[in-house]
Amino acid sequence: MKKTPPKAPVPSTAPRPSRAGGPAEIVGQTLERAFDPLNLVIKRAAQKLNPAEPGKPGLQVSPLAVPFPDIPAIGGVEIAIGRAGFYKHDRPDLLVMKFAEGTSCAGVFTRHRVGSAPVDWCKRQLESSGGEDVRALVVNAGCANAFTGKPGADAVRRVASAAGKRLDCRQRDVMQASTGVIGVLLDDAKIAAQLPDLEARLHADAWAEAARAIMTTDTFPKGAYATAQIDGVTVKIAGIAKGSGMIAPDMATMLAFVATDAAIAPAALQALVSLYARETFNSVTVDGDTSTNDTLLLFATGASGAARIARPGDRRLADFREKLESVLMNLAWQLVRDGEGATKFVKISVSGAQSAASARKIARTIAESPLVKTAFAGEDANWGRIVMAVGRADEPINRERLSIRFGKLIAAQDGAVAPDYDEARMSAYMKRPELEVGVDVGVGRGEAVIWTCDLTKRYVEINGDYRS
């Protein structure tokens, strides 16, 4: 049964069979990825959103934007934002979150070979502490602190030390993330100077402000919220994310921070975030470029009073698992909807592949092809470019059984143009802001879905002007 979407789209909650031997066995079930973009109502954010605070003034709000949801206070979480001055213009660029004593933390990070200093710090501290009793998160926009060597690592350590002293915790209990220009050393003194003021202004109801503070080329703040039942107790799940370009996650993507007042042991939390990152953040792409700073952190404060859960497959977590994936999927979709210069939100579905991994590679090749993406931008149903991308994915296909559809309209069937192909109907379909391309490669039962956007002149303009 489909649920009525809230202010931003959420995935279907219909169950599907787990893949044998896959990570779904950890939790006993996964959720169906059925998604029909045509049923979503576009939220024209230019009229409905509060003014965005992007990294560079003058960026137009994406026509695919969705309003920021109403997110209530989450027990055990306090938030403050400020300006450290990493941008030339006046805008918030610093976020601090303080968590209740005993908060569990889990994370998934980029596998980029040039990981940033904050990524290295978080991975090392989570491994050392096991994710127990994480007390704070410090995030800055405007400086990635990536490819900065030992000086960058020292800057992260000093931020953790300063935050720990202000918030009465150990430096290892402070998680960090950064976003911005690569190759620029973080001026940690700017952050330390703001910490006393931020500590004084910590409050629970500031999720929208937090989402704006971490934006770079984003044109709207991204948030998601859900409630779930754990053994009869209502728990809350809230999350924010940032990302618009350099989006092709190899773990999570860009920056995303999710908090819940559920009580979940770190090992169970880690199993859940690792499982659901694959089918949410790792299933979206804007431009095919992975980032040095990709970070997804999940915090569980335990403030709801619900029973502490130690196993990810505990049946009491059934509703929580479903709602957590919903929140992550919601945030991931918003990244694509805010793709730099995007005007189309596109679902790529591949079926009939030799395996799920093969289907995923084919879908990603289609989604990241500049020729395919520019055809979307030009509202051109050029299915020949889809054929090109499928063939160069270097995966098993049956050319004589290859079929392609746009929405419900068949373009190619059994290796040739469809008998009832109608160019006029195809052209009319391509004018929609939300599209679906379905490809059957005819060799097996493997399936995969990737979400992407088009590639427009604005992408070139935004990135050509990024540092000027």
Secondary structure, 3 states (H helix, E strand, C coil): CCCCCCCCCCCCCCEECCCCCCHHHHCCCEECCCCCHHHCCCCCHHHHCCCCCCCCCCCCCCCCCCCCCCCCCCCCEEEEEECCCCCCCCCCCEEEEEECCCCEEEEEECCCCCCCHHHHHHHHHHHHHCCCCCCEEEEEECCCCCCCHHHHHHHHHHHHHHHHHHHCCCHHHEEEEEECCCCCCCCHHHHHHHHHHHHHCCECCCHHHHHHHCCCCCCCCEEEEEEEEECCEEEEEEEEEECCCCCCCCCCCCEEEEEECCCECHHHHHHHHHHHHHHCHHHECCCCCCCCCCEEEEEECCCCCCCCECCCCCHHHHHHHHHHHHHHHHHHHHHHHCCCCCCCEEEEEEEEECCHHHHHHHHHHHHHCHHHHHHHHCCCCCHHHHHHHHHHCCCCCCHHHCEEEECCEEEEECCEECCCCCHHHHHHHCCCCEEEEEEECCCCCEEEEEEEECCCHHHHHHHHCCCC
